[in-house]
Amino acid sequence: MLGLPKTGPGIAAYAAARRAAGLPVDLVHDLEAVPYPLPESCGDEIHLNHVLEHFENPLVILEEVWRLARPGGRVLIRTPHYSGTYAWVDPTHRRTFSAKSFYYFGENPYSFYTHARFHVVRVRLKYFMIEEDWPWPHRVWGRAVQWFLDRHPTFGERFLSYLVGGIDELRVTLEAVKSPVSAQAHS
């Protein structure tokens, strides 16, 4: 979506080109224009695949995702880790995240600036984003580093990441925390 005009024929042309290529298009929408044209509590699973790092204010995006998620709905996020080389290679990246970034949404005493609440189901630090792109000796090293990160994520993020050249990616699973009654009342 980034790089497209926010309104006008550019978005329509993009959707038409995808349809002409046989690629499905259900909705084309500027993600910074909230609310999205979808009903509240409509999603069981929402994917944000390398999206959040492109926004000036990811709180607004995650609040809208929370609005769209059903109670207990899952939000699957992939985003560059702050220590990785991919975090700043792309000049359109505006921010990066740590393993603790998503605990802001309700699992701490300082969630002052948002009403969205999520339970962090899982956070995985991913050393190699695409392991197949690396030659076999690097893959062996990468698997050893990944083994350690999976078992000691806090130590790995705080100390090891700087010794091994950074962590490529965060993979986060969130669960929307909202009561079924309040979800129905907003529908």
Contact map, one row per residue, 1 for C-alpha under 8 A:
1111000000000000000000000000111000000000000000000000000000000000000000000000000000000000000000000000000000000000000000000000000000000000000000000000000000000000000000000000000000000000000
1111000000000000000000000000000000000000000000000000000000000000000000000000000000000000000000000000000000000000000000000000000000000000000000000000000000000000000000000000000000000000000
1111100000000000000000000000000000000000000000000000000000000000000000000000000000000000000000000000000000000000000000000000000000000000000000000000000000000000000000000000000000000000000
1111110001100000000000000000000000000000000000000000000000000000000000000000000000000000000000000000000000000000000000000000000000000000000000000000000000000000000000000000000000000000000
0011111101100000000000000000000000000000000000000000000000000000000000000000000000000000000000000000000000000000000000000000000000000000000000000000000000000000000000000000000000000000000
0001111100100000000000000000010000000000000000000000000000000000000000000000000000000000000000000000000000000000000000000000000000000000000000000000000000000000000000000000000000000000000
0000111111100000000000000000010000000000000000000000000000000000000000000000000000000000000000000000000000000000000000000000000000000000000000000000000000000000000000000000000000000000000
0000111111110000000000000000000000000000000000000000000000000000000000000000000000000000000000000000000000000000000000000000000000000000000000000000000000000000000000000000000000000000000
0000001111111000000000000000000000000000000000000000000000000000000000000000000000000000000000000000000000000000000000000000000000000000000000000000000000000000000000000000000000000000000
0001101111111100000000000000000000000000000000000000000000000000000000000000000000000000000000000000000000000000000000000000000000000000000000000000000000000000000000000000000000000000000
0001111111111110000000000001100000000000000000000000000000000000000000000000000000000000000000000000000000000000000000000000000000000000000000000000000000000000000000000000000000000000000
0000000111111111000000000000000000000000000000000000000000000000000000000000000000000000000000000000000000000000000000000000000000000000000000000000000000000000000000000000000000000000000
0000000011111111100000000000000000000000000000000000000000000000000000000000000000000000000000000000000000000000000000000000000000000000000000000000000000000000000000000000000000000000000
0000000001111111110000000000000000000000000000000000000000000000000000000000000000000000000000000000000000000000000000000000000000000000000000000000000000000000000000000000000000000000000
0000000000111111111000001001000000000000000000000000000000000000000000000000000000000000000000000000000000000000000000000000000000000000000000000000000000000000000000000000000000000000000
0000000000011111111100000000000000000000000000000000000000000000000000000000000000000000000000000000000000000000000000000000000000000000000000000000000000000000000000000000000000000000000
0000000000001111111110000000000000000000000000000000000000000000000000000000000000000000000000000000000000000000000000000000000000000000000000000000000000000000000000000000000000000000000
0000000000000111111111111000000000000000000000000000000000000000000000000000000000000000000000000000000000000000000000000000000000000000000000000000000000000000000000000000000000000000000
0000000000000011111111111000000000000000000000000000000000000000000000000000000000000000000000000000000000000000000000000000000000000000000000000000000000000000000000000000000000000000000
0000000000000001111111100000000000000000000000000000000000000000000000000000000000000000000000000000000000000000000000000000000000000000000000000000000000000000000000000000000000000000000
0000000000000000111111100000000000000000000000000000000000000000000000000000000000000000000000000000000000000000000000000000000000000000000000000000000000000000000000000000000000000000000
0000000000000000011111110000000000000000000000000000000000000000000000000000000000000000000000000000000000000000000000000000000000000000000000000000000000000000000000000000000000000000000
0000000000000000011111111000000000000000000000000000000000000000000000000000000000000000000000000000000000000000000000000000000000000000000000000000000000000000000000000000000000000000000
0000000000000000011001111100000000000000000000000000000000000000000000000000000000000000000000000000000000000000000000000000000000000000000000000000000000000000000000000000000000000000000
0000000000000010011000111111000000000000000000000000000000000000000000000000000000000000000000000000000000000000000000000000000000000000000000000000000000000000000000000000000000000000000
0000000000000000000000011111000000000000000000000000000000000000000000000000000000000000000000000000000000000000000000000000000000000000000000000000000000000000000000000000000000000000000
0000000000000000000000001111100000000000000000000000000000000000000000000000000000000000000000000000000000000000000000000000000000000000000000000000000000000000000000000000000000000000000
0000000000100010000000001111110000000000000000000000000000000000000000000000000000000000000000000000000000000000000000000000000000000000000000000000000000000000000000000000000000000000000
1000000000100000000000000011111010010000000000000000000000000000000000000000000000000000000000000000000000000000000000000000000000000000000000000000000000000000000000000000000000000000000
1000011000000000000000000001111110000000000000000000000000000000000000000000000000000000000000000000000000000000000000000000000000000000000000000000000000000000000000000000000000000000000
1000000000000000000000000000111111010000000000000000000000001000000000000000000000000000000000000000000000000000000000000000000000000000000000000000000000000000000000000000000000000000000
0000000000000000000000000000011111000000000000000000001000011000000000000000000000000000000000000000000000000000000000000000000000000000000000000000000000000000000000000000000000000000000
0000000000000000000000000000111111110000000000000000000000000000000000000000000000000000000000000000000000000000000000000000000000000000000000000000000000000000000000000000000000000000000
0000000000000000000000000000001111110000000000000000000000000001000000000000000000000000000000000000000000000000000000000000000000000000000000000000000000000000000000000000000000000000000
0000000000000000000000000000000011111100000000000000000000000001000000000000000000000000000000000000000000000000000000000000000000000000000000000000000000000000000000000000000000000000000
0000000000000000000000000000101011111100000000000000000000000001000000000000000000000000000000000000000000000000000000000000000000000000000000000000000000000000000000000000000000000000000
0000000000000000000000000000000000111110000000000000000000000000000000000000000000000000000000000000000000000000000000000000000000000000000000000000000000000000000000000000000000000000000
0000000000000000000000000000000000111111010000000000000000000000000100000000000000000000000000000000000000000000000000000000000000000000000000000000000000000000000000000000000000000000000
0000000000000000000000000000000000001111110000000000000000000000000100000000000000000000000000000000000000000000000000000000000000000000000000000000000000000000000000000000000000000000001
0000000000000000000000000000000000000111110000000000000000000000001111000000000000000000000000000000000000000000000000000000000000000000000000000000000000000000000000000000000000000010011
0000000000000000000000000000000000000011111000000000000000000000001111100000000000000000000000000000000000000000000000000000000000000000000000000000000000000000000000000000000000000011001
0000000000000000000000000000000000000111111100000000000000000000000111000000000000000000000000000000000000000000000000000000000000000000000000000000000000000000000000000000000000000000000
0000000000000000000000000000000000000000111111000000000000000000000111001000000000000000000000000000000000000000000000000000000000000000000000000000000000000000000000000000000000000000000
0000000000000000000000000000000000000000011111000000000000000000000011011100000000000000000000000000000000000000000000000000000000000000000000000000000000000000000000000000000000000000000
0000000000000000000000000000000000000000001111100000000000000000000010001111000000000000000000000000000000000000000000000000000000000000000000000000000000000000000000000000000000000000000
0000000000000000000000000000000000000000001111110000000000000000100010001111000000000000000000000000000000000000000000000000000000000000000000000000000000000000000000000000000000000000000
0000000000000000000000000000000000000000000011111000000000000000000000000011100000000000000000000000000000000000000000000000000000000000000000000000000000000000000000000000000000000000000
0000000000000000000000000000000000000000000001111111000000000000000000000011110000000000000000000000000000000000000000000000000000000000000000000000000000000000000000000000000000000000000
0000000000000000000000000000000000000000000000111110000000000000000000000001111000000000000000000000000000000000000000000000000000000000000000000000000000000000000000000000000000000000000
0000000000000000000000000000000000000000000000011111100000000000000000000000111100000000000000000000000000000000000000000000000000000000000000000000000000000000000000000000000000000000000
0000000000000000000000000000000000000000000000011111111000000000000000000000011000000000000000000000000000000000000000000000000000000000000000000000000000000000000000000000000000000000000
0000000000000000000000000000000000000000000000010111111001001000000000000000001000000000000000000000000000000000000000000000000000000000000000000000000000000000000000000000000000000000000
0000000000000000000000000000000000000000000000000111111001000000000000000000001100000000000011111000000000000000000000000000000000000000000000000000000000000000000000000000000000000000000
0000000000000000000000000000000000000000000000000011111100000000000000000000000000000000000111100000000000000000000000000000000000000000000000000000000000000000000000000000000000000000000
0000000000000000000000000000000100000000000000000011111111000000000000000000000000000000000011100000000000000000000000000000000000000000000000000000000000000000000000000000000000000000000
0000000000000000000000000000000000000000000000000000011111000000000000000000000000000000000001100000000000000000000000000000000000000000000000000000000000000000000000000000000000000000000
0000000000000000000000000000000000000000000000000000001111111000000000000000000000000000000000000000000000000000000000000000000000000000000000000000000000000000000000000000000000000000000
0000000000000000000000000000000000000000000000000001101111111100000000000000000000000000000000000000000000000000000000000000000000000000000000000000000000000000000000000000000000000000000
0000000000000000000000000000000000000000000000000000000011111110000000000000000000000000000000000000000000000000010000000000000000000000000000000000000000000000000000000000000000000000000
0000000000000000000000000000000100000000000000000000000011111111000000000000000000000000000000000000000000000000000000000000000000000000000000000000000000000000000000000000000000000000000
0000000000000000000000000000001100000000000000000001000011111111100000000000000000000000000000000000000000000000000000000000000000000000000000000000000000000000000000000000000000000000000
0000000000000000000000000000000000000000000000000000000001111111110000000000000000000000000000000000000000000000000100000000000000000000000000000000000000000000000000000000000000000000000
0000000000000000000000000000000000000000000000000000000000111111111000000000000000000000000000000000000000000000011100000000000000000000000000000000000000000000000000000000000000000000000
0000000000000000000000000000000001110000000000000000000000011111111100000000000000000000000000000000000000000000000000000000000000000000000000000000000000000000000000000000000000000000000
0000000000000000000000000000000000000000000001000000000000001111111110000010000000000000000000000000000000000000000000000000000000000000000000000000000000000000000000000000000000000000000
0000000000000000000000000000000000000000000000000000000000000111111110000000000000000000000000000000000000000000000111000000000000000000000000000000000000000000000000000000000100000000000
0000000000000000000000000000000000000001100000000000000000000011111111000000000000000000000000000000000000000000000100000000000000000000000000000000000000000000000000000000000000000000000
0000000000000000000000000000000000000111111000000000000000000001111111000000000000000000000000000000000000000000000000000000000000000000000000000000000000000000000000000000000000000000000
0000000000000000000000000000000000000001111111000000000000000000111111111110000000000000000000000000000000000000000000000000000000000000000000000000000000000000000000000000000100000000000
0000000000000000000000000000000000000001111100000000000000000000001111111000000000000000000000000000000000000000000000000000000000000000000000000000000000000000000000000000000101000010000
0000000000000000000000000000000000000000100000000000000000000000000011111000000000000000000000000000000000000000000000000000000000000000000000000000000000000000000000000000001111110010000
0000000000000000000000000000000000000000000100000000000000000000000011111100000000000000000000000000000000000000000000000000000000000000000000000000000000000000000000000000001111000000000
0000000000000000000000000000000000000000001111000000000000000000000011111110000000000000000000000000000000000000000000000000000000000000000000000000000000000000000000000000001100000000000
0000000000000000000000000000000000000000000111000000000000000000000010011111000000000000000000000000000000000000000000000000000000000000000000000000000000000000000000000000111100000000000
0000000000000000000000000000000000000000000011110000000000000000100010001111100000000000000000000000000000000000000000000000000000000000000000000000000000000000000000000001111100000000000
0000000000000000000000000000000000000000000011111000000000000000000000000111110000000000000000000000000000000000000000000000000000000000000000000000000000000000000000000011110000000000000
0000000000000000000000000000000000000000000000111100000000000000000000000011111000000000000000000000000000000000000000000000000000000000000000000000000000000000000000000111100000000000000
0000000000000000000000000000000000000000000000011110000000000000000000000001111100000000000000000000000000000000000000000000000000000000000000000000000000000000000000001111000000000000000
0000000000000000000000000000000000000000000000001111100000000000000000000000111110000000000000011000000000000000000000000000000000000000000000000000000000000000000000001110000000000000000
0000000000000000000000000000000000000000000000000100100000000000000000000000011111010110000000011000000000000000000000000000000000000000000000000000000000000000000000011100000000000000000
0000000000000000000000000000000000000000000000000000000000000000000000000000001111110010000000011100000000000000000000000000100000000000000000000000000000000000000000111100000000000000000
0000000000000000000000000000000000000000000000000000000000000000000000000000000111110010000000011100000000000000000000000000000000000000000000000000000000000000000000100000000000000000000
0000000000000000000000000000000000000000000000000000000000000000000000000000000011111010000000000000000000000000000000000000000000000000000000000000000000000000110011110000000000000000000
0000000000000000000000000000000000000000000000000000000000000000000000000000000111111111000000000000000000000000000000000000000000000000000000000000000000000000000011111000000000000000000
0000000000000000000000000000000000000000000000000000000000000000000000000000000000111111100000000000000000000000000000000000000000000000000000000000000000000000000011110000000000000000000
0000000000000000000000000000000000000000000000000000000000000000000000000000000100011111110000000000000000000000000000000000000000000000000000000000000000000000000000010000000000000000000
0000000000000000000000000000000000000000000000000000000000000000000000000000000111111111110010010000000000000000000000000000000000000000000000000000000000000000000000010000000000000000000
0000000000000000000000000000000000000000000000000000000000000000000000000000000000011111111010000000000000000000000000000000000000000000000000000000000000000000000000000000000000000000000
0000000000000000000000000000000000000000000000000000000000000000000000000000000000001111111000000000000000000000000000000000000000000000000000000000000000000000000000000000000000000000000
0000000000000000000000000000000000000000000000000000000000000000000000000000000000000111111110000000000000000000000000000000000000000000000000000000000000000000000000000000000000000000000
0000000000000000000000000000000000000000000000000000000000000000000000000000000000000001111111000000000000000000000000000000000000000000000000000000000000000000000000000000000000000000000
0000000000000000000000000000000000000000000000000000010000000000000000000000000000000000011111000000000000000000000000000000000000000000000000000000000000000000000000000000000000000000000
0000000000000000000000000000000000000000000000000000111000000000000000000000000000000011011111110000000000000000000000000000000000000000000000000000000000000000000000000000000000000000000
0000000000000000000000000000000000000000000000000000111100000000000000000000000000000000001111110000000000000000000000000000000000000000000000000000000000000000000000000000000000000000000
0000000000000000000000000000000000000000000000000000111100000000000000000000000000000000000011111000000000000000000000000000000000000000000000000000000000000000000000000000000000000000000
0000000000000000000000000000000000000000000000000000100000000000000000000000001111000010000011111100000000000000000000000000000000000000000000000000000000000000000000000000000000000000000
0000000000000000000000000000000000000000000000000000100000000000000000000000001111000000000000111111100000000000000000000000000000000000000000000000000000000000000000000100000000000000000
0000000000000000000000000000000000000000000000000000000000000000000000000000000011000000000000011111100000000000000000000000000000000000000000000000000000000000000000000100000000000000000
0000000000000000000000000000000000000000000000000000000000000000000000000000000000000000000000001111110000000000000000000011100000000000000000000000000000001000000000000100000000000000000
0000000000000000000000000000000000000000000000000000000000000000000000000000000000000000000000001111111100000000000000000000000000000000000000000000000000000000000000000000000000000000000
0000000000000000000000000000000000000000000000000000000000000000000000000000000000000000000000001111111100000000000000000000000000000000000000000000000000000000000000000000000000000000000
0000000000000000000000000000000000000000000000000000000000000000000000000000000000000000000000000011111110000000000000010000000000000000000000000000000000000000000000000000000000000000000
0000000000000000000000000000000000000000000000000000000000000000000000000000000000000000000000000001111111110000000001110000000000000000000000000000000000000000000000000000000000000000000
0000000000000000000000000000000000000000000000000000000000000000000000000000000000000000000000000001111111110110000000000000000000000000000000000000000000000000000000000000000000000000000
0000000000000000000000000000000000000000000000000000000000000000000000000000000000000000000000000000011111110010010111100000000000000000000000000000000000000000000000000000000000000000000
0000000000000000000000000000000000000000000000000000000000000000000000000000000000000000000000000000001111111010000111100000000000000000000000000000000000000000000000000000000000000000000
0000000000000000000000000000000000000000000000000000000000000000000000000000000000000000000000000000001111111000000001110000000000000000000000000000000000000000000000000000000000000000000
0000000000000000000000000000000000000000000000000000000000000000000000000000000000000000000000000000001111111110000000000000000000000000000000000000000000000000000000000000000000000000000
0000000000000000000000000000000000000000000000000000000000000000000000000000000000000000000000000000000001111110000000000000000000000000000000000000000000000000000000000000000000000000000
0000000000000000000000000000000000000000000000000000000000000000000000000000000000000000000000000000000100011111000000000000000000000000000000000000000000000000000000000000000000000000000
0000000000000000000000000000000000000000000000000000000000000000000000000000000000000000000000000000000111011111111000000000000000000000000000000000000000000000000000000000000000000000000
0000000000000000000000000000000000000000000000000000000000000000000000000000000000000000000000000000000000000111111000000000000000000000000000000000000000000000000000000000000000000000000
0000000000000000000000000000000000000000000000000000000000000000000000000000000000000000000000000000000000000011111000000000000000000000000000000000000000000000000000000000000000000000000
0000000000000000000000000000000000000000000000000000000000100010000000000000000000000000000000000000000010000011111100000000000000000000000000000000000000000000000000000000000000000000000
0000000000000000000000000000000000000000000000000000000000000010000000000000000000000000000000000000000000000011111110000000000000000000000000000000000000000000000000000000000000000000000
0000000000000000000000000000000000000000000000000000000000000110011000000000000000000000000000000000000011000000011111000000000000000000000000000000000000000000000000000000000000000000000
0000000000000000000000000000000000000000000000000000000000000000010000000000000000000000000000000000000011000000001111100000000000000000000000000000000000000000000000000000000111000000000
0000000000000000000000000000000000000000000000000000000000000000010000000000000000000000000000000000001011100000000111110000000000000000000000000000000000000000000000000000011110000000000
0000000000000000000000000000000000000000000000000000000000000000000000000000000000000000000000000000001011100000000011111000000000000000000000000000000000000000000000000000011110000000000
0000000000000000000000000000000000000000000000000000000000000000000000000000000000000000000000000000011000100000000001111110000000000000000000000000000000000000000000000001111000000000000
0000000000000000000000000000000000000000000000000000000000000000000000000000000000000000000000000000000000000000000000111110000000000000000000000000000000000000000000000001111000000000000
0000000000000000000000000000000000000000000000000000000000000000000000000000000000000000000000000000000000000000000000011111000000000000000000000000000000000000000000000011110000000000000
0000000000000000000000000000000000000000000000000000000000000000000000000000000000000000000000000010000000000000000000011111100000000000000000000000000000000000000000000111100000000000000
0000000000000000000000000000000000000000000000000000000000000000000000000000000000000000000000000010000000000000000000000111110000000000000000000000010010000000000000000111000000000000000
0000000000000000000000000000000000000000000000000000000000000000000000000000000010000000000000000010000000000000000000000011111000000000000000000100110010001000000000111110000000000000000
0000000000000000000000000000000000000000000000000000000000000000000000000000000000000000000000000000000000000000000000000001111110000000000000000100100000000000000000111110000000000000000
0000000000000000000000000000000000000000000000000000000000000000000000000000000000000000000000000000000000000000000000000000111110000000000001001100100000000000000001111000000000000000000
0000000000000000000000000000000000000000000000000000000000000000000000000000000000000000000000000000000000000000000000000000011111100000000001000000000000000000000000111000000000000000000
0000000000000000000000000000000000000000000000000000000000000000000000000000000000000000000000000000000000000000000000000000011111100000000000000000000000000000000000011000000000000000000
0000000000000000000000000000000000000000000000000000000000000000000000000000000000000000000000000000000000000000000000000000000111111100000000000000000000000000000000000000000000000000000
0000000000000000000000000000000000000000000000000000000000000000000000000000000000000000000000000000000000000000000000000000000111111100001001000000000000000000000000000000000000000000000
0000000000000000000000000000000000000000000000000000000000000000000000000000000000000000000000000000000000000000000000000000000001111110001000000000000000000000000000000000000000000000000
0000000000000000000000000000000000000000000000000000000000000000000000000000000000000000000000000000000000000000000000000000000001111110000000000000000000000000000000000000000000000000000
0000000000000000000000000000000000000000000000000000000000000000000000000000000000000000000000000000000000000000000000000000000001111111011000000000000000000000000000000000000000000000000
0000000000000000000000000000000000000000000000000000000000000000000000000000000000000000000000000000000000000000000000000000000000011111111000000000000000000000000000000000000000000000000
0000000000000000000000000000000000000000000000000000000000000000000000000000000000000000000000000000000000000000000000000000000000000111111100000000000000000000000000000000000000000000000
0000000000000000000000000000000000000000000000000000000000000000000000000000000000000000000000000000000000000000000000000000000000000011111110000000000000000000000000000000000000000000000
0000000000000000000000000000000000000000000000000000000000000000000000000000000000000000000000000000000000000000000000000000000000000111111111000000000000000000000000000000000000000000000
0000000000000000000000000000000000000000000000000000000000000000000000000000000000000000000000000000000000000000000000000000000000110111111111100000000000000000000000000000000000000000000
0000000000000000000000000000000000000000000000000000000000000000000000000000000000000000000000000000000000000000000000000000000000000001111111110000000000000000000000000000000000000000000
0000000000000000000000000000000000000000000000000000000000000000000000000000000000000000000000000000000000000000000000000000000000000000111111111000000000000000000000000000000000000000000
0000000000000000000000000000000000000000000000000000000000000000000000000000000000000000000000000000000000000000000000000000001100100000011111111100000000000000000000000000000000000000000
0000000000000000000000000000000000000000000000000000000000000000000000000000000000000000000000000000000000000000000000000000000000000000001111111110000000000000000000000000000000000000000
0000000000000000000000000000000000000000000000000000000000000000000000000000000000000000000000000000000000000000000000000000000000000000000111111111000000000000000000000000000000000000000
0000000000000000000000000000000000000000000000000000000000000000000000000000000000000000000000000000000000000000000000000000001000000000000011111111100000000000000000000000000000000000000
0000000000000000000000000000000000000000000000000000000000000000000000000000000000000000000000000000000000000000000000000000111000000000000001111111110000000000000000000000000000000000000
0000000000000000000000000000000000000000000000000000000000000000000000000000000000000000000000000000000000000000000000000000000000000000000000111111111000000000000000000000000000000000000
0000000000000000000000000000000000000000000000000000000000000000000000000000000000000000000000000000000000000000000000000000000000000000000000011111111110010000000000000000000000000000000
0000000000000000000000000000000000000000000000000000000000000000000000000000000000000000000000000000000000000000000000000000111000000000000000001111111110011000000000000000000000000000000
0000000000000000000000000000000000000000000000000000000000000000000000000000000000000000000000000000000000000000000000000001100000000000000000000111111110000000000000000000000000000000000
0000000000000000000000000000000000000000000000000000000000000000000000000000000000000000000000000000000000000000000000000000000000000000000000000011111110000000000000000000000000000000000
0000000000000000000000000000000000000000000000000000000000000000000000000000000000000000000000000000000000000000000000000000000000000000000000000001111111110000000000000000000000000000000
0000000000000000000000000000000000000000000000000000000000000000000000000000000000000000000000000000000000000000000000000001100000000000000000000001111111111000000000000000000000000000000
0000000000000000000000000000000000000000000000000000000000000000000000000000000000000000000000000000000000000000000000000000000000000000000000000000000111111100000000000000000000000000000
0000000000000000000000000000000000000000000000000000000000000000000000000000000000000000000000000000000000000000000000000000000000000000000000000000000111111111000000000000000000000000000
0000000000000000000000000000000000000000000000000000000000000000000000000000000000000000000000000000000000000000000000000000000000000000000000000001100111111111100000000000000000000000000
0000000000000000000000000000000000000000000000000000000000000000000000000000000000000000000000000010000000000000000000000000100000000000000000000000100011111111100000100000000000000000000
0000000000000000000000000000000000000000000000000000000000000000000000000000000000000000000000000000000000000000000000000000000000000000000000000000000001111111110000000000000000000000000
0000000000000000000000000000000000000000000000000000000000000000000000000000000000000000000000000000000000000000000000000000000000000000000000000000000000111111111000000000000000000000000
0000000000000000000000000000000000000000000000000000000000000000000000000000000000000000000000000000000000000000000000000000000000000000000000000000000000111111111100000000000000000000000
0000000000000000000000000000000000000000000000000000000000000000000000000000000000100000000000000000000000000000000000000000000000000000000000000000000000011111111111100000000000000000000
0000000000000000000000000000000000000000000000000000000000000000000000000000000000100000000000000000000000000000000000000000000000000000000000000000000000000111111111000000000000000000000
0000000000000000000000000000000000000000000000000000000000000000000000000000000000000000000000000000000000000000000000000000000000000000000000000000000000000011111111000000000000000000000
0000000000000000000000000000000000000000000000000000000000000000000000000000000000000000000000000000000000000000000000000000000000000000000000000000000000000001111111000000000000000000000
0000000000000000000000000000000000000000000000000000000000000000000000000000000000111000000000000000000000000000000000000000000000000000000000000000000000000000111111100000000000000000000
0000000000000000000000000000000000000000000000000000000000000000000000000000000000111000000000000000000000000000000000000000001000000000000000000000000000000000111111110000000000000000000
0000000000000000000000000000000000000000000000000000000000000000000000000000000011111000000000000000000000000000000000000000111100000000000000000000000000001000100011111000000000000000000
0000000000000000000000000000000000000000000000000000000000000000000000000000000110111110000000000000000000000000000000000000111110000000000000000000000000000000000001111100000000000000000
0000000000000000000000000000000000000000000000000000000000000000000000000000011110010000000000000000000000000000000000000000111110000000000000000000000000000000000000111110000000000000000
0000000000000000000000000000000000000000000000000000000000000000000000000000111110000000000000001110000000000000000000000011110000000000000000000000000000000000000000011111000000000000000
0000000000000000000000000000000000000000000000000000000000000000000000000001111000000000000000000000000000000000000000000111110000000000000000000000000000000000000000001111100000000000000
0000000000000000000000000000000000000000000000000000000000000000000000000011110000000000000000000000000000000000000000011111000000000000000000000000000000000000000000000111110000000000000
0000000000000000000000000000000000000000000000000000000000000000000000000111100000000000000000000000000000000000000000011110000000000000000000000000000000000000000000000011111000000000000
0000000000000000000000000000000000000000000000000000000000000000000000000111000000000000000000000000000000000000000001111100000000000000000000000000000000000000000000000001111100000000000
0000000000000000000000000000000000000000000000000000000000000000000000111110000000000000000000000000000000000000000001111000000000000000000000000000000000000000000000000000111110000000000
0000000000000000000000000000000000000000000000000000000000000000010011111110000000000000000000000000000000000000000011100000000000000000000000000000000000000000000000000000011111000000000
0000000000000000000000000000000000000000000000000000000000000000000000110000000000000000000000000000000000000000000011100000000000000000000000000000000000000000000000000000001111100000000
0000000000000000000000000000000000000000000000000000000000000000000001110000000000000000000000000000000000000000000010000000000000000000000000000000000000000000000000000000000111110110000
0000000000000000000000000000000000000000000000000000000000000000000000100000000000000000000000000000000000000000000000000000000000000000000000000000000000000000000000000000000011111110000
0000000000000000000000000000000000000000000000000000000000000000000000100000000000000000000000000000000000000000000000000000000000000000000000000000000000000000000000000000000001111111000
0000000000000000000000000000000000000000000000000000000000000000000000000000000000000000000000000000000000000000000000000000000000000000000000000000000000000000000000000000000000111111100
0000000000000000000000000000000000000000000000000000000000000000000000000000000000000000000000000000000000000000000000000000000000000000000000000000000000000000000000000000000001111111110
0000000000000000000000000000000000000001100000000000000000000000000001100000000000000000000000000000000000000000000000000000000000000000000000000000000000000000000000000000000001111111111
0000000000000000000000000000000000000000100000000000000000000000000000000000000000000000000000000000000000000000000000000000000000000000000000000000000000000000000000000000000000011111111
0000000000000000000000000000000000000000000000000000000000000000000000000000000000000000000000000000000000000000000000000000000000000000000000000000000000000000000000000000000000001111111
0000000000000000000000000000000000000001000000000000000000000000000000000000000000000000000000000000000000000000000000000000000000000000000000000000000000000000000000000000000000000111111
0000000000000000000000000000000000000011100000000000000000000000000000000000000000000000000000000000000000000000000000000000000000000000000000000000000000000000000000000000000000000011111
